[in-house]
Amino acid sequence: MINTPDSFSGEFKNKIDDAGVRQQVEGKNLYELTLKNKGGLVTPIIIEWTFVDGSKEIEKIPAEIWRTNEMR
């Protein structure tokens, strides 16, 4: 198990509780998405998840997400 580096806890986020996150996702399928800010505009990300049973869920990620890797 690798813990999250302290440098990943930015100005707008609390320090990540790695043990708590691991406990919440135990036994679940996980997917990793990579998003790129090609246009350079700071905007929230809106994702609509559609599940096998046809139900949908909308997740809104605030614009501050782009500050996490500002130097890349």
Backbone as CSV, one residue per row, in Angstrom:
resi,resn,N_x,N_y,N_z,CA_x,CA_y,CA_z,C_x,C_y,C_z
1,MET,0.826,-1.180,0.000,0.000,0.000,0.000,0.873,1.247,0.000
2,ILE,0.548,2.149,-0.900,1.268,3.412,-0.982,0.352,4.510,-0.461
3,ASN,0.857,5.312,0.451,0.078,6.435,0.974,0.234,7.646,0.068
4,THR,-0.757,8.498,0.066,-0.751,9.702,-0.751,0.313,10.676,-0.246
5,PRO,1.179,11.171,-1.139,2.194,12.139,-0.720,1.548,13.417,-0.182
6,ASP,2.184,14.039,0.809,1.661,15.274,1.386,1.499,16.374,0.350
7,SER,2.325,16.383,-0.685,2.244,17.435,-1.707,0.934,17.380,-2.500
8,PHE,0.191,16.271,-2.434,-1.072,16.149,-3.144,-2.219,16.834,-2.394
9,SER,-2.003,17.202,-1.140,-3.039,17.903,-0.371,-2.887,19.382,-0.646
10,GLY,-3.663,19.873,-1.592,-3.529,21.249,-2.044,-4.244,22.254,-1.159
11,GLU,-4.210,23.474,-1.594,-4.807,24.596,-0.879,-6.313,24.409,-0.672
12,PHE,-7.002,23.750,-1.611,-8.449,23.631,-1.567,-8.949,22.281,-1.071
13,LYS,-8.021,21.376,-0.725,-8.428,20.044,-0.292,-7.874,19.734,1.082
14,ASN,-8.600,18.914,1.830,-8.091,18.414,3.103,-7.092,17.305,2.838
15,LYS,-6.267,17.017,3.821,-5.336,15.898,3.696,-6.145,14.614,3.544
16,ILE,-5.707,13.768,2.654,-6.427,12.539,2.331,-6.179,11.489,3.414
17,ASP,-7.263,10.874,3.886,-7.176,9.784,4.861,-7.107,8.474,4.076
18,ASP,-5.884,8.034,3.761,-5.705,6.853,2.917,-6.392,5.613,3.484
19,ALA,-6.279,5.387,4.780,-6.899,4.207,5.394,-8.421,4.264,5.247
20,GLY,-9.001,5.435,5.431,-10.445,5.607,5.289,-10.914,5.371,3.862
21,VAL,-10.143,5.854,2.903,-10.484,5.644,1.494,-10.415,4.168,1.148
22,ARG,-9.359,3.503,1.588,-9.223,2.056,1.317,-10.397,1.272,1.891
23,GLN,-10.850,1.653,3.076,-11.964,0.961,3.715,-13.255,1.176,2.920
24,GLN,-13.468,2.379,2.408,-14.688,2.689,1.649,-14.755,1.940,0.320
25,VAL,-13.611,1.700,-0.302,-13.619,1.079,-1.636,-13.335,-0.423,-1.621
26,GLU,-13.137,-0.985,-0.455,-12.841,-2.417,-0.356,-13.953,-3.242,-0.993
27,GLY,-13.580,-4.134,-1.898,-14.538,-5.012,-2.557,-15.278,-4.374,-3.712
28,LYS,-14.929,-3.143,-4.096,-15.600,-2.449,-5.198,-14.686,-2.396,-6.417
29,ASN,-15.293,-2.248,-7.582,-14.527,-2.062,-8.811,-14.151,-0.593,-8.915
30,LEU,-12.902,-0.339,-9.280,-12.421,1.035,-9.399,-11.964,1.303,-10.825
31,TYR,-12.163,2.534,-11.264,-11.731,2.961,-12.581,-10.957,4.260,-12.427
32,GLU,-9.953,4.458,-13.237,-9.170,5.684,-13.193,-9.413,6.472,-14.477
33,LEU,-9.789,7.725,-14.334,-9.989,8.608,-15.477,-8.880,9.642,-15.490
34,THR,-8.405,9.966,-16.668,-7.431,11.038,-16.815,-8.091,12.140,-17.627
35,LEU,-8.159,13.322,-17.059,-8.783,14.468,-17.715,-7.705,15.502,-17.998
36,LYS,-7.793,16.149,-19.150,-6.827,17.181,-19.507,-7.556,18.480,-19.798
37,ASN,-6.968,19.567,-19.352,-7.526,20.891,-19.578,-6.873,21.465,-20.838
38,LYS,-7.318,21.012,-22.002,-6.705,21.405,-23.272,-6.969,22.870,-23.615
39,GLY,-8.116,23.385,-23.261,-8.456,24.759,-23.625,-7.898,25.801,-22.677
40,GLY,-7.469,25.377,-21.511,-6.892,26.301,-20.549,-7.895,27.045,-19.693
41,LEU,-9.182,26.876,-19.941,-10.195,27.544,-19.127,-10.419,26.769,-17.836
42,VAL,-10.599,27.477,-16.754,-10.867,26.841,-15.467,-12.378,26.670,-15.360
43,THR,-12.819,25.440,-15.407,-14.247,25.140,-15.393,-14.496,23.851,-14.612
44,PRO,-15.652,23.718,-14.002,-15.965,22.455,-13.311,-16.088,21.308,-14.316
45,ILE,-15.979,20.117,-13.812,-16.158,18.920,-14.643,-17.473,18.280,-14.236
46,ILE,-18.294,17.969,-15.216,-19.569,17.304,-14.947,-19.529,15.947,-15.649
47,ILE,-19.697,14.888,-14.868,-19.657,13.522,-15.399,-21.008,12.873,-15.135
48,GLU,-21.574,12.263,-16.179,-22.804,11.495,-16.001,-22.454,10.016,-16.123
49,TRP,-22.638,9.283,-15.036,-22.384,7.846,-15.001,-23.686,7.127,-15.345
50,THR,-23.641,6.178,-16.251,-24.798,5.355,-16.590,-24.467,3.920,-16.199
51,PHE,-25.311,3.327,-15.368,-25.054,2.002,-14.832,-25.793,0.933,-15.632
52,VAL,-25.398,-0.318,-15.437,-25.976,-1.439,-16.174,-27.492,-1.502,-16.014
53,ASP,-27.997,-1.161,-14.837,-29.450,-1.225,-14.601,-30.204,-0.048,-15.216
54,GLY,-29.487,0.845,-15.928,-30.126,1.983,-16.584,-30.178,3.246,-15.737
55,SER,-29.882,3.127,-14.459,-29.894,4.310,-13.599,-28.692,5.194,-13.924
56,LYS,-28.819,6.479,-13.594,-27.763,7.440,-13.884,-27.443,8.254,-12.647
57,GLU,-26.218,8.737,-12.604,-25.781,9.586,-11.503,-24.915,10.694,-12.094
58,ILE,-25.139,11.924,-11.662,-24.334,13.048,-12.126,-23.390,13.455,-11.003
59,GLU,-22.109,13.540,-11.354,-21.088,13.937,-10.393,-20.482,15.255,-10.863
60,LYS,-20.424,16.232,-9.970,-19.861,17.535,-10.307,-18.571,17.738,-9.521
61,ILE,-17.479,17.939,-10.248,-16.169,18.169,-9.641,-15.855,19.652,-9.793
62,PRO,-15.585,20.349,-8.690,-15.380,21.803,-8.767,-14.145,22.188,-9.595
63,ALA,-14.128,23.424,-10.080,-13.044,23.931,-10.929,-11.689,23.888,-10.238
64,GLU,-11.659,23.882,-8.917,-10.384,23.844,-8.189,-9.569,22.601,-8.505
65,ILE,-10.184,21.590,-9.109,-9.472,20.361,-9.467,-8.263,20.665,-10.333
66,TRP,-8.345,21.710,-11.138,-7.253,22.030,-12.052,-6.029,22.581,-11.320
67,ARG,-6.179,23.027,-10.099,-5.037,23.551,-9.339,-4.126,22.431,-8.824
68,THR,-4.611,21.200,-8.791,-3.840,20.087,-8.243,-2.524,19.885,-8.986
69,ASN,-2.553,19.889,-10.307,-1.344,19.651,-11.111,-1.056,20.858,-11.993
70,GLU,-1.111,22.019,-11.431,-0.986,23.270,-12.183,0.311,23.367,-12.962
71,MET,1.390,22.770,-12.481,2.690,22.926,-13.109,2.946,21.957,-14.262
72,ARG,2.064,21.040,-14.529,2.303,20.049,-15.600,1.986,20.615,-16.940
